[in-house]
Amino acid sequence: MEEIRAKAERPVRLFCQDESRLGLMPITRRRITLSGVKPIQQQRPAYQSYYLYGAVEPKTGDRFFLERESLDSDGFQDFLDGFSRWFPQSLNVLVLDNGRFHKAKSLSIPDNVRLVFLPPYSPELNPVERLWQDLKDHIAFHLHQTLSALKQRVQEKLQSYTDEAVASLTGYEYLLDAAGA
C-alpha cells in the first residue's frame, strides 16, 4: 500500500514524442524573388543521415533529445531509457505515433513512463512536428560538408531554444487542457 501511495504522489507530466531524419541532402523551401527571377539552390547528392529522437512537454517547453544512426526498436529503447533517467521524479505520459518500433515486443517500458498512441496517420496532432519544422527551416538551404558539421549545427539550434519558445511552438490548446485536467 505504501508503494502505491508513493507512486501516486509523483507529479504526472505530459510529453509528446517523435523522430526526425536529418541528412546531408539540403532541405529546400520556397523563396520570394523578383518577378521572372528563378531562385538558385545549390544541390549536392549526399545520402548520409541520422535520426533525432525527441520528447517535448508542451506545457513547460522542457525537452529531451537523443541522436541515433537508425530508426528502430533498439534506438527507441535507448531513447526510453535516457528519457526515463532525465525525468526520474515524475510519472511521464508519452504521446506518440504508431511506428512499429514503438510497439515492439522486445521493448522494456520504464516504470515512470506510460505510452499513449495517437490515431494512425495523424501527424498534425503531434506538436513535436512543429518543432521539427522550425528546426529544418533553420538548416534549410545549407550544404553541410560532413555529418558531424550538420549534427553540430542542429545541436546549436536545439540549445538556442528557450523553454518559452518550445512551449509556444508545441503548446496545442487541447493538450494543455488535457494536461491540466
Secondary structure, 3 states (H helix, E strand, C coil): CHHHHHHHCCCEEEEEEEEEEEECCCCCCCCCCCCCCCCCCCCCCCCCEEEEEEEECCCCCCEEEEEECCCCHHHHHHHHHHHHHHCCCCEEEEEECCCHHHHCCCCCCCCCEEEEECCCCCHHHCCHHHHHHHHHHHHCCCCCCCHHHHHHHHHHHHHHCCHHHHHHHHCCHHHHHHHHC
